[in-house]
Amino acid sequence: MVVMISRKIIFIDVDGTLCNDDGFVPESAAIAVKEARKNGHLVYLCTGRSKAEIFDYIIDIGFDGIIGAGGGFVEVGDKMLYHKKVSEQNVRHLVDFFNEHNVNFYIESNGGLYASENLIHELEKIFYGDIENDQATKCKKDNNPNNFIECLISGQYMYRDDVNKACFLECKDISFEQIKEEFKNEFEVIHCTVPAFGDDSGELGIPNIHKATAIEILLKHLNIDVKDTIAFGDGMNDVEMFDLCKLSIAMGNAKAGLKEIADEIADSHDEGGIYNSLKKHGLI
């Protein structure tokens, strides 16, 4: 007897979910996405990343669309359905405040990621090591450059009018809580999901905009019922998405807080978590 599975719409986070800790997509995850779409299911990226950071090797897997910037925009195919941007006044405040307190940061737009003056130098130390004095780390940079660092744009005008959100690295001179307090009336400030950025790193997004608000807009546009939704995630910026979707699946490497509210816990990204879960539910 063949059991027919109704068409589902699957939302997949990127960092720590689709991509592993090295920023690459395990082959099993790419196969899972392709097979699910081949079987008639819709698959959307649902990420905190802006368009400029969703690299070709991710896009080329093939998706039905993108929810990006933590819910700040929605693309269906290559058409923009919804896009919410940070006000120029709030951009000016965050740029001036971070520069004053020596916080390394970048602002995200769909056209590029714009780095503060010392950000790239700091990230090179984090990801490569002492490039200036260690030949081995210099070779590592030259032969295996980090995709994220390579896409950052420095030396540009930072008071921009096309900003989706911003991210900052941990800073010894000011705490996450102090930053959150400074921007409490302008931004939703959450911890960053990239471990290398430090425990006190964070993201500044538009208040009341998150992955679930974007999913609701998309479902209405596509005329799809929430009962047909599945979400994969690993971080606390996936909480609202998990609360909304019918089936929420936390990766094996997910934050403990997300696992607590998930319907299921999958294997980790490198252990075939997405593939094994979709197989389990008969979607591939």
C-alpha positions, 0 to 999 in steps of 0.5 A: 500500500502506497501512502500519499504524502501531501505537499509540504513547505520546508524551511531550512536555516543556513548556519549550523543547519544547512551549512556545517561549522566550516560554512559548507553544505554537507552532500547529504543536505544538498541531496535532501533538498533536491529530492524533496523538491523533485517529489513536489515539496517546496523548500525555502531557505530561512536564514539570518543572512542577507542576500549578499552572504548567501553564496552561489554554492548554496543557491545552486543547490536549488530552492523555491525562494528565500526568507533572509535577514531573519525575516526582513525580506522574502523572495519567491523564486527571483521576485521580491515579495516583501522587504523591510529596511532599517531607517537611516536614522537608526543606521547612523546611531549604530554606526556612530555608537559602535565606532565610539566604543571600538566594536567591530561590526558589519552592516548587511544589505542585499547588495553587500556586507559593509565592514567597519574599519578593523573588522576584517583584520580581527576576523583574519586573526580569528579564522586564520591566526597570526598572518603577519608573523606565521607563514603557515597561517598566511598560506592557509589564507592564500590557499583556502580563503574564508568565503565570508571574509572575502565577501566583506566590503571595507572602506565604504560609506556606512550611513546607508539606506539599504540596510537589513540588519547589523552584526557585531563581534564580542568586545572587551570594552562593552558587554552584550547587555550594554549594547542591548540597552543602548538600542532597546528602542530601535532594534531587536538585539539577539545573540549571534549564531556564529560561535567564532564571533564570541559569546557576547556577539550579536545581531541588531534587527528590526523589532517585531520582524522575525522568521515567523512573520515572514513565513506567515506573509509567504504562506498567505501569498502561496495559499498554503496552510500552516499545517503543511509546514516543517522547520529545521533550525539550530539557534535561538533566532529560530524560536518563533519559526519553531513556534509557528510551524507544524513540525519543528526539527532541531539539529543535533548540534542545536542550542539546548534552548531550541531543542527544548521546544522542538518537536524532534531532534535530528542528527547533526548537520554533518551526520545527515540530519536533514536527509535522515529526517526528511527520509523518516517522514517520507518526503524523500 
